[in-house]
Structure formats: C-alpha cells, structure tokens
Amino acid sequence: MQRSFSELVQKCLQNQNQNQSFILLLRRYIHGNHVYRISLQKEGEDEEWSNLTWALTVNQGGYRTEIALSEAGAKPNAYTLLHLVRASTNLGLIPFGQQLHTYILQSGFGSNVFVSTALLNFYIRIDSLKDAHNVFVEMPEPSVVSWNSLISGYAHSGQFRAALGLFLQLERSDICPDAFSFTAALAASAKLSLLRLGESIHSKILKLGLEWSDVVANCLLDMYGKCGHVKEAIRVFDNIIDKDVISWNSMISACARNRKLEQAFGYFRNMPEPDTISYNELINGTAQFGNIEDAIRILSSMLNPNSSSWNAIITGYVNRDRSWEALDLFTRMQAKDIEMDQFTFSSILSGIAGLAALKWGLLIHCCTIKYGLDKSIVVGSALIDMYSKCGQVKNAEMLFQSLPKKNLVTWNVMISGFAHNGNFTEVIKLFKQLKSEKDLKPDGITFLNVLLACSHNQVPLQVAIQYFESMIEEYGIEPTAEHCCSMIRLMGQRGEVWRAERMISELGFGSCGLVWRALLGACGACGDLKVAEVAAGKVIELEGHNEFVYVIMSNMYACYGKWGDVCVVRKMMRDSGVRKGAGCSWIEVENVIPASSMME
C-alpha cells in the first residue's frame, strides 16, 4: 500500500538530524529568504505542499524530492511552485530546481508566467542560459519581467550582442519596454561601444518620458562615456535634477577614460562628497593617459585606498611596458597588507607574461593559491597566459583542465598558448571542443589564433582559407586588419602574394597601412619584387617614410642584383633622415635582466 504523503514529509523532517550541515543551511535559509513554511501557505492551499516547501528545501532535493514529488496526493498551486523554485534558486539547489522544472511541465504549470519566470531566473543564476532561453521560448505570453530577466542574464554573462538582439525583439513585440529594459540595453551598448544604437535607445527613452529616472540617466551617462561621446554625456549630466554619487562618478569616468583629464579633475573638485570610486576614476585615467607619478600622488592622498586604487596604477605600468615598476608597486601593496583581488593578480601576471619572467610568475602563482583565487576564471586565465608566454605550455594546459569554470577568454588564451608554441594539432582539437561548448562560441580572437597556428605549421593554404571563410559565413564575424594580416602572411609563405593584394581590395582595407606593411613583409619572405614595389608605395603614401619599407626594399633589390636601386633606396633613407634602429634582446638571469643590443 502506498505511503501517505504526510508520512514522507515527516520522514524527511526526521532525517534532518542526520545531516550535520542542516543547522547551517537552515540559518542561511531563514536569514536570506524568511521561513517559507510560515509565509507560503495561502487560503485553499494544501498543507502537504506547504510542508513540502519546508521539508524538501532543507533536505536539498535529491532522491527524497523525486519520491515526494511523484507520490504527492494533492496538487500544488502556482503560488507554492513559485516559491519552491525561488527557494531552490536562492539556496543553489540545482537538482531540486531541475526536478521541479520537470514536475511543473508534467503538471501543466509551464504556461503560468510567474512560475516560468521564476524558472528562467533559476537557470540564469546557475549560468545555464541555453536552458533559460528554452524556458523563455516556451512561454505563451512572457511578461516584461521575463524579457528583462533574460536580457540582463545575457548581459551579465558577457553575451552583449545576444542581450541587444533580445531587446530589439522586445521592441517589436506587443510588450512595452520599461526602465529596466532600457538600462540593460544601454549597458550592453556601452560594452560594445555601439554609439548609434545607444543614441537610438536614448531617443526612445525620451519618447516614453523615462529620461527623468536617475537610474536611466546614469546609464545614459555611462554609455556615452564608454562610446567616447563626452559632449553628449555632459548634456545628460546637466539635465539631471538630483545628481547622486553615481551621476558624478559616471561623469568623472566619462572624462577620464576619454583623455579629458582636466575636465575630470574639474568635476571631481565640484563634487559635493567624493568617495573612493571618484578617486579611483581619476587614478585610472591619469595612470592610462597622464603622468603616472601624478596617479601615485593621488593614491597617497587617499585616506582609505582600496585594491582598485592600486590596481589602476599597476595596470598603468604594465600598459606602458614598465612591468618591473608594476612588480615593485605590487610588493609595496603586499607589504602594506592591502587586500588583493583577482584583478590585482590578473594585471601583474599580464606584466610578468610580457617579461617572460617565469620565476616571478611562479611566486605570484603561489600567492594566488594563498588567497584562494587560483581557480577563479580571471586569475586562472591570466595564469594560463603567463605560463604559455614563458614556454611552459604543459603547466598552462594543466591549469586549463583544472579550472572548474571557463569563459571564452580562458579558451582563447589556451588556444593562443598552443598557437604561439607551434602546436597546431592541439589548437584544432581545442577549437573543436570550444565549438561544442554550451553557451560559448568562437569569436574573432579565436580565429586569429587558429590562423596563427596555420602559419606556424605549414598547413595547406586552402585549409586556412576554409577557417577564414567559416569565420565570416558561419559565425558572422567581420574580419579585422589583424585577420587580414594573418592571411597575407600565410599567402606569402606559400608564394601567393598576388592573392593577398586582391584580398586587401575585396575586404576594404586599401587605406590601412598595417595590411600593406604585412604584404610588404610577405613579399620579402617569398621574393615577389613586383608586388613589393606596389606595397612599399602604399605604405609610404599612408604612413610616410618608414625604415621598415627602406630596409625591405634595399634587401630585395640586393637579392635581385639591382645595386643601382639599392643605392637609390639608401640615398632616400639619408635624405629623409630615416635610420635603422638597433635590435635589442634580453634574457632573465637570477631575476636580473641584462639588456644587450646589436645593429642588424
């Protein structure tokens, strides 16, 4: 005879004493979500399902959940299921939430917009956007909250184009976007620097009368700042009646990130009560575009600088190829017991990777383990990049395999590591794995590394062309000048620079000096003097007198025995005041780098 559901619930409650973590879980549950057993039951709701909300949640789903859900005699209402899904979301009870989803579909509550939106948020919380999208698609009439949840889910996961695509679908639907819809779309536009789309969204905000919302106005400020449109950011700022701290900081950031440091300092001085973020924006802008010593003085003037304050200067040093000074600042930061975060380690590891200073890299790796950050995506990706650039690809691969979570950056740095170390087989193997990953797909950087691997391993040109065409046709990625340069180098290695000249025209890079320099270098490698003369003329036309052009052409004329032309080129160098710089090389010996130079 089948046991009554009440007996099952009682058994679940009795078994809680066997679980040592029950008290801790219970406290977390009560603190974060209140006691659902008290608050859930409404008039007309079956008491057994009210008890299930309590009993199954504290038992964290699992086998008992399956039994209870299948043997429950009474049918729950939407309100109960809604809170069960929310409980599993807030407590991270993944198996419980998935079992609930199955039950919801079987019991016919999938069409309930509130229950489905709760499921949508559950899958977003566990980073399963594909499942979240499937729930959304199956909703008969999604509400604006449903739309907003998925749009913001895509934006928070870094899938900004997907977020904007969904926002545009929302605009074409019968649902009217609200302030939250616009802020999510503005944030995605800002991340992609899509100024025209941002302006279009701004015009719709004005049409709906939402510009008076401080949250919306601050997002507009941020969007214009990140798109480099400071004048429009100032107009938005001036129209805000009640400016809050976020408004002022957004304005300081807009000026500082666009090299308008004097204006940034002006807003800082006029700000009623600057906070740590205000100082950090000034430090960041000054470290990037101003005198880095001024950034250090601002840091010294702060009463309570945080890790972001120090990180901005470390990043500034690294970006200026002053990584040894970045390391010195890092050691000072450690001596002062400043709390280091994942961005501290990411920045300093980037500097170490540029120096190929393996011993320092090993020391920093130990620090990340001490801080418990070695398994984070940001730090893990930086460690993989550092080991790859220090030639320790095996260590990089071990780290890659050990990371519990990987984003597209993680995949790209590992593919790049194999590519730069000449392992084409592993590049293609990893590339194929990435294509089958859920919620991830290759981007322009991925294909750039695949093409690089092709050039390092004498892969047939047609294979490289297939990857290039797949990038454009299958993934819809617009080729950049860097992609074009990679293809030119490949064609040069195979002695087919005539195809490269035609490709430059077809892709619309005729006015880009970078690709013509790549073509000139490819001609030097394969000895095609005719195309080289065309490329050299284009480089001089677009970039002026360049030592690279004269050296390549002088060497090529010499190879062909055209000594008269060699003399002409060298005379042109002297007349133009162009001199060939000295080559420089260095190696690390006991943490000291003795620089040496030689004329080539």
Sequence and secondary structure as in RCSB ss.txt:
>XXXX:A:sequence
MQRSFSELVQKCLQNQNQNQSFILLLRRYIHGNHVYRISLQKEGEDEEWSNLTWALTVNQGGYRTEIALSEAGAK
PNAYTLLHLVRASTNLGLIPFGQQLHTYILQSGFGSNVFVSTALLNFYIRIDSLKDAHNVFVEMPEPSVVSWNSL
ISGYAHSGQFRAALGLFLQLERSDICPDAFSFTAALAASAKLSLLRLGESIHSKILKLGLEWSDVVANCLLDMYG
KCGHVKEAIRVFDNIIDKDVISWNSMISACARNRKLEQAFGYFRNMPEPDTISYNELINGTAQFGNIEDAIRILS
SMLNPNSSSWNAIITGYVNRDRSWEALDLFTRMQAKDIEMDQFTFSSILSGIAGLAALKWGLLIHCCTIKYGLDK
SIVVGSALIDMYSKCGQVKNAEMLFQSLPKKNLVTWNVMISGFAHNGNFTEVIKLFKQLKSEKDLKPDGITFLNV
LLACSHNQVPLQVAIQYFESMIEEYGIEPTAEHCCSMIRLMGQRGEVWRAERMISELGFGSCGLVWRALLGACGA
CGDLKVAEVAAGKVIELEGHNEFVYVIMSNMYACYGKWGDVCVVRKMMRDSGVRKGAGCSWIEVENVIPASSMME
>XXXX:A:secstr
    HHHHHHHHHHHGGG TTHHHHHHHHHHHH  HHHHH  TT  HHHHHHHHHHHHTTSSHHHHHHHHH SS 
  HHHHHHHHHHHHHHT HHHHHHHHHHHHHHT TT HHHHHHHHHHHHHTT HHHHHHHHHH SS  HHHHHHH
HHHHHHTT HHHHHHHHHHHHHSSS   HHHHHHHHHHHHHHT HHHHHHHHHHHHHHT TT HHHHHHHHHHHH
HTT HHHHHHHHHH SS  HHHHHHHHHHHHTTT HHHHHHHHHH SS  HHHHHHHHHHHHHHS HHHHHHHHH
H SS  HHHHHHHHHHHHHTT HHHHHHHHHHHHHTT    HHHHHHHHHHHHHHT HHHHHHHHHHHHHTT TT
SHHHHHHHHHHHHHTT HHHHHHHHHH S   HHHHHHHHHHHHHTT HHHHHHHHHHHHTSTT    HHHHHHH
HHHHHHTT  HHHHHHHHHHHHHTS     HHHHHHHHHHHHHTT HHHHHHHHHHHT TT HHHHHHHHHHHHH
HT HHHHHHHHHHHHHHH S HHHHHHHHHHHHHTT HHHHHHHHHHHHHHT     EEEE  BTTB  EEEE  
